[in-house]
Amino acid sequence: MPSNRAWFDLPQLGPAGSWRDVGIAVGRGALVVGFLVLVYSMVPVDGFNDERAVAAWVRLVAVGLAFLLVLGVELRIVASSHAPMIRAAEAVVESVVAFVCLFALLHLSISTTDDQSFSEPLDRLDALYFTSGTLATVGFGDITPVDPLARTVVTVQMLAGLGVLVIVVKAAFHAASRSRRP
């Protein structure tokens, strides 16, 4: 028998599933996203050189590990939340923004090393714009990777981005469904 309930029914979000909880989550999410963007704008970025060519790969691994750390923290918070479904949605947004900021720093670092790595030199806003467009699969074509290192890192970002969207959503809502609710 079909239900007359809307697909987004607040009582199904958990015992604390109220508009107040949604408002708190939106506010908290905005603060976390703002903090991530602030950190992104303040982290010093230097380039690589021939003597430190392996640094690009080390940074790529560091980006992956940093993202896994953020995701792990987010999942623990979801599992212990009193409104886990709301917190899971918040965790998805925060994790994706962290992913974008981390890869934007990597693209910026590559561009700082060689301003010919992309079709134009990237500043912080350009790197964030390019990374967001790549993740969203929009790819306007105004900024493109040109050299092999930039193309490789962007390819890794594209493949990882597809997986991140699926894995983060699945993991966050799985943690929410298994949480210890009062």
C-alpha positions in Angstrom: 0.0 0.0 0.0 1.6 3.3 -1.1 2.3 5.8 1.7 0.9 9.4 1.6 4.1 10.7 3.3 6.5 13.0 1.5 9.9 11.6 0.6 11.4 14.1 3.1 9.5 13.4 6.3 11.2 15.0 9.4 10.0 12.4 11.9 11.9 9.8 9.9 15.1 11.7 10.4 15.4 10.5 14.0 13.9 11.3 17.4 15.2 14.9 17.2 14.1 15.3 13.5 12.7 18.8 13.8 13.1 22.0 11.8 15.2 23.3 14.7 17.7 20.4 14.2 17.8 21.1 10.5 18.5 24.8 11.1 21.3 23.9 13.6 22.8 21.5 11.0 22.6 24.1 8.3 24.3 26.7 10.5 26.9 24.3 11.8 27.6 23.1 8.2 28.0 26.7 7.0 30.5 27.3 9.8 32.5 24.2 8.9 32.5 25.0 5.2 33.5 28.6 6.0 36.3 27.3 8.2 37.5 24.9 5.4 37.5 27.8 2.9 39.4 30.0 5.4 42.0 27.4 6.0 42.2 26.8 2.2 42.9 30.6 1.7 45.6 30.7 4.4 47.6 27.5 3.8 51.0 28.4 2.3 51.5 26.9 -1.1 54.8 26.4 -2.7 55.8 24.6 -5.9 57.9 21.7 -6.7 61.2 21.7 -8.5 63.4 19.2 -10.3 65.2 18.4 -7.1 61.8 17.7 -5.3 59.8 16.2 -8.2 58.6 13.4 -5.9 56.9 16.1 -3.8 53.9 16.1 -6.1 53.2 12.4 -5.5 53.8 12.9 -1.7 51.3 15.7 -1.7 48.8 13.6 -3.7 49.1 10.8 -1.0 48.8 13.4 1.7 45.6 14.8 0.1 44.2 11.3 0.1 45.1 10.6 3.7 43.8 14.0 4.9 40.5 13.3 3.2 40.3 9.9 4.8 40.9 11.5 8.2 38.1 14.0 7.6 35.8 11.3 6.5 36.6 9.1 9.5 35.9 12.0 11.9 32.7 12.8 10.1 31.5 9.2 10.3 32.2 8.9 14.0 30.2 12.1 14.6 27.3 10.8 12.6 27.3 7.5 14.5 27.1 9.3 17.9 24.6 12.0 16.8 21.2 12.3 18.3 19.9 13.2 14.8 22.0 10.9 12.7 20.2 11.3 9.3 20.5 15.1 9.5 24.1 14.8 10.6 24.8 12.4 7.7 23.6 14.9 5.2 25.8 17.5 6.8 28.8 15.2 6.8 28.3 14.6 3.0 28.5 18.3 2.3 31.4 18.9 4.6 33.4 15.9 3.2 32.9 17.0 -0.4 34.0 20.5 0.4 37.1 19.1 2.1 37.8 17.0 -1.0 37.5 20.0 -3.3 39.7 22.2 -1.0 42.4 19.6 -0.8 42.6 19.0 -4.5 42.4 22.7 -5.2 45.6 23.1 -3.0 47.3 20.4 -5.0 46.3 22.0 -8.4 47.5 25.4 -7.1 50.8 23.9 -6.0 51.3 22.4 -9.5 50.5 25.7 -11.1 52.9 27.5 -8.7 55.7 25.2 -9.8 55.1 25.8 -13.5 52.5 28.4 -14.6 52.3 26.5 -18.0 50.9 23.4 -16.3 47.4 24.6 -17.0 46.0 26.6 -19.8 46.5 29.7 -17.6 48.3 30.3 -14.3 46.0 29.4 -11.3 45.5 31.6 -8.3 43.5 30.3 -5.3 40.1 31.2 -6.7 40.9 29.7 -10.1 42.1 26.4 -8.5 38.9 26.2 -6.4 36.8 27.0 -9.5 38.6 24.4 -11.6 38.5 21.7 -9.0 34.7 22.3 -8.3 34.0 22.3 -12.1 35.9 19.0 -12.5 34.2 17.3 -9.6 30.8 18.5 -10.9 31.8 17.2 -14.3 30.9 20.5 -15.8 34.3 21.2 -17.3 33.7 24.5 -19.1 37.0 24.2 -20.9 38.3 27.6 -19.9 41.0 26.0 -17.7 42.6 22.8 -18.8 45.6 20.7 -17.6 48.4 20.9 -20.1 51.5 19.0 -18.8 51.6 15.3 -17.9 51.7 15.9 -14.1 48.7 18.2 -14.1 46.8 15.8 -16.4 47.6 12.8 -14.1 46.6 14.6 -11.0 43.3 15.8 -12.6 42.6 12.3 -13.8 43.1 11.0 -10.3 40.8 13.7 -9.0 38.1 12.8 -11.6 38.2 9.1 -10.7 38.4 9.7 -7.0 35.6 12.3 -7.2 33.2 9.8 -8.6 34.0 7.3 -5.9 34.0 9.9 -3.2 30.4 11.0 -4.0 29.2 7.4 -3.9 31.2 6.2 -0.9 30.7 9.3 1.3 26.9 9.3 0.8 26.7 5.5 1.4 29.0 5.5 4.4 27.4 8.6 6.0 23.9 7.2 5.8 25.0 3.7 6.7 26.6 5.1 9.9 23.4 7.0 10.5 21.2 3.9 10.2 23.4 2.0 12.6 23.9 4.8 15.1 23.2 4.3 18.8 20.1 6.5 19.2 18.6 7.2 22.6 
